[in-house]
Amino acid sequence: MTDSITEQRLVGGPRPDLDLAQAEWQSSTQGVGGVEIAFVEGYIAMRNRRSPEIPALIFTPAEWRAFVLDAREGEFDLT
């Protein structure tokens, strides 16, 4: 049996039900791109600024750290 939200997600468990209605969305300091993030209840939410009605992706702190580190290393570069 899994105990934490992280463990539940690793085995395909439910995502946390976060209220993003009052989230303070932040974008890049350079204002480039269409991604916004918000820190809500210990999680990181990421959404498309141009289509905020589309559900946000929700990351645990460990998932977010892995994503950021991989992005810095060029893991997601398409060029």
Backbone as a ProteinNet text record, in pm:
[ID]
protein_1_A
[PRIMARY]
MTDSITEQRLVGGPRPDLDLAQAEWQSSTQGVGGVEIAFVEGYIAMRNRRSPEIPALIFTPAEWRAFVLDAREGEFDLT
[TERTIARY]
84.2	0	87.7	51.1	129.4	75.8	169.7	131.7	129.8	225.9	236.6	178.2	148.9	100.6	204.3	333.1	439	437.8	427.5	424.1	300.6	186.5	64.6	80.8	143.4	160.5	257.1	360.2	456.6	391.6	287.5	219.1	87.5	76.8	-41.2	-157.7	-131.3	-237.4	-292.9	-391.8	-457.9	-367.6	-394.7	-325.1	-391.7	-315.2	-377.7	-483.4	-588.8	-696.3	-666	-597.3	-556.8	-653.8	-679.4	-762.2	-669.3	-672.8	-584.5	-651.9	-775	-850.8	-781.1	-716.5	-649.4	-497.4	-448.6	-303.9	-243	-121.8	-47.2	48	5.8	81.4	197.5	313.5	435	485.2	538.9	599.2	746.6	815.7	957.5	986.6	1098.9	1137.6	1165	1197.4	1220.4	1089.6	981.7	852.8	845	930.7	934.8	861.3	789.4	721.5	584.6	515.8	379.2	355.8	460.6	447.3	439.8	347.4	336.5	341.4	395.5	396.4	338	289	236.7	273.3	305.6	336.6	211.8	152.5	24.6	30.4	11.3	1	116.2	237.3	353.7	379	301	317.1	348.2	390.2	416	320.7	241.9	149	207.5	192.6	243.2	131.8	112	6.4	53	-24.8	-2.2	-70	7.6	-46.5	-150.9	-132.2	-224.2	-355.7	-358	-479.3	-496.8	-522.4	-530.9	-647.3	-741.6	-854.8	-815.9	-704.5	-656	-598.7	-628.3	-578.5	-426	-382.6	-239.7	-176.3	-47.9	30	70.4	65.2	99.1	223.6	323.4	448.4	470.8	528.1	578.7	709.8	760.7	890	1002.3	1005.3	1109.4	1094.4	972.5	949	990.1	956	990	1141.6	1210.4	1357.3	1417.9	1370.4	1421.3	1393.9	1276	1240.6	1334.2	1353.8	1439.2	1583.2	1635.1	1773	1789	1692.3	1699	1688.4	1603.8	1590.3	1721.4	1784.8	1913.6	2020.7	2011.4	2109.4	2073.9	1962.8	1924.8	1844	1794	1718.2	1598.2	1538.5	1415.8	1436.8	1561.3	1588.4	1549.4	1473.5	1425.6	1508.2	1606.9	1688.2	1813.6
-119.2	0	124.1	225.1	347.5	449.6	528.6	624.4	768.8	806.8	947	970.9	1097.9	1136.1	1097	1119.7	1085.8	937.2	853.9	709.2	669.3	730.8	700.1	733.7	848	888.3	796.2	747.6	658.4	527.2	486.3	362.3	391.1	512.8	548	594.8	640.3	686.9	820.9	871.7	996.3	1118.2	1219	1346.1	1422	1509.5	1587.6	1681.2	1703	1792.3	1931	2013.9	2146	2252.2	2352.3	2465.8	2570.4	2582.7	2675.9	2809.8	2827.9	2949.4	3074.5	3063	3178.3	3172.1	3082.4	3066.6	3193.6	3223	3337.5	3286	3299.1	3246.6	3338.7	3279.2	3353.2	3307.8	3403.3	3367.9	3403.7	3371.6	3398.9	3546.9	3575.1	3714.7	3784.2	3707.1	3765.8	3782.1	3726.5	3738.2	3661.5	3563.4	3485.6	3353.2	3307.1	3178.9	3191.5	3080.9	3083.5	2999.1	2972	2886.4	2970.8	2934	2995.9	2886.3	2920	2825.9	2892.6	2809.3	2856	2752.4	2799.4	2712.8	2706	2586.2	2569.3	2447	2468.1	2359.1	2258.9	2308.7	2221.9	2156.5	2190.6	2137.2	2251.8	2216.6	2315.3	2285.4	2386.2	2373.5	2448.6	2394.1	2457.7	2457.7	2573.7	2584	2666.3	2659.7	2738.1	2873.2	2980	3114.6	3151.3	3102.9	3137.8	3060	2949.8	2867.6	2824.7	2919.7	2885.6	2793.6	2775.7	2686.7	2539.4	2509.9	2371.8	2334.5	2217.2	2179.9	2190.7	2236.7	2251.8	2116.2	2106.8	1990.1	2012.8	1909.5	1919.9	1836.6	1897.4	1830.8	1829.1	1720.9	1721.3	1799.7	1842.8	1912.7	1829.5	1700.1	1614.4	1606.1	1595.7	1591.6	1723.5	1834.6	1966	1983.9	1942.1	1953.2	1872.4	1751.2	1667.7	1733.2	1789.8	1857.8	1976.1	2059.8	2178	2137.5	2040.8	1996.8	1939.7	1860	1804.7	1914.5	2014.2	2124.6	2202.2	2225.8	2296.7	2220.5	2089.4	2006	1985.1	2046.9	2037	1913.7	1844.9	1720.4	1740.6	1858.8	1881.7	1970.4	2001.4	2083.2	2006.9	2070.3	2005.9	2044.1	2130	2173.2	2092.6
0	0	0	-77.9	-85.6	13.6	68.1	170.7	122.4	41.3	3.2	-135.2	-164.2	-297	-401	-370	-465.9	-495.7	-393.5	-414.7	-494.2	-465.9	-539.4	-686.9	-717	-856	-927	-856.3	-918.7	-960.4	-890.5	-925.9	-999.5	-1053.8	-1132.4	-1049.5	-929.7	-842	-886	-813.8	-852.3	-833.7	-912.9	-896.4	-781.9	-715.9	-608.6	-666.8	-593.1	-635.6	-580.3	-659.5	-614.8	-664.9	-581.6	-621.2	-682.8	-814.2	-884.1	-913.5	-865.7	-894.1	-839.8	-726	-665.1	-679.6	-763.8	-782	-838.7	-794.5	-847.1	-954.6	-1078.4	-1191.2	-1224.2	-1251	-1284.2	-1419.2	-1495.6	-1623.8	-1621	-1725.8	-1737	-1714.6	-1652.6	-1631.7	-1764	-1868.5	-2000	-2077.4	-2026	-2092.8	-2223.5	-2240.2	-2363.7	-2341.3	-2441.8	-2429.9	-2367.4	-2363.4	-2314.5	-2191.6	-2114.1	-1996.6	-1870.3	-1782.5	-1650.5	-1544.9	-1427.7	-1316.6	-1193.1	-1102.1	-973.7	-868.5	-749.8	-636.8	-549.6	-540.3	-471.1	-380.7	-252.3	-154.2	-162.9	-185.8	-189.5	-324.4	-425.5	-560.5	-655.6	-775.3	-879.4	-994.5	-1030.9	-1143.1	-1261.8	-1381.6	-1502.8	-1606	-1669.3	-1769.8	-1889.4	-1995.4	-2115.9	-2096.1	-2097	-2075	-2180.2	-2300.8	-2409.5	-2404.3	-2330.4	-2317	-2172	-2081.6	-1939.3	-1903.2	-1994.5	-1965.9	-1974.9	-2041.2	-2048.9	-1912.6	-1860.2	-1726.2	-1715.7	-1600.2	-1572.8	-1543.8	-1571.9	-1530.3	-1385.6	-1304.6	-1162.6	-1135.8	-1071.5	-1038.2	-887.9	-837.5	-700.3	-703.2	-588.1	-588.1	-651.5	-627.6	-685.9	-837.6	-886	-1030.5	-1095.2	-1030.1	-1083.8	-1090.7	-984.4	-982	-1097.3	-1117.3	-1225.8	-1361.2	-1378.9	-1503.6	-1528.6	-1428	-1443.3	-1474.4	-1401	-1425.6	-1566.4	-1611.5	-1746.5	-1852.1	-1828.1	-1923.1	-1931.7	-1819.1	-1820	-1896.7	-1896.7	-1967.3	-2114	-2159.3	-2299.3	-2334.8	-2236	-2259.5	-2354.4	-2350.3	-2426.8	-2548.9	-2582.2	-2699.9	-2826.1	-2910.3	-3032.1	-3154.8	-3136.8	-3251.2	-3264.4
[MASK]
+++++++++++++++++++++++++++++++++++++++++++++++++++++++++++++++++++++++++++++++

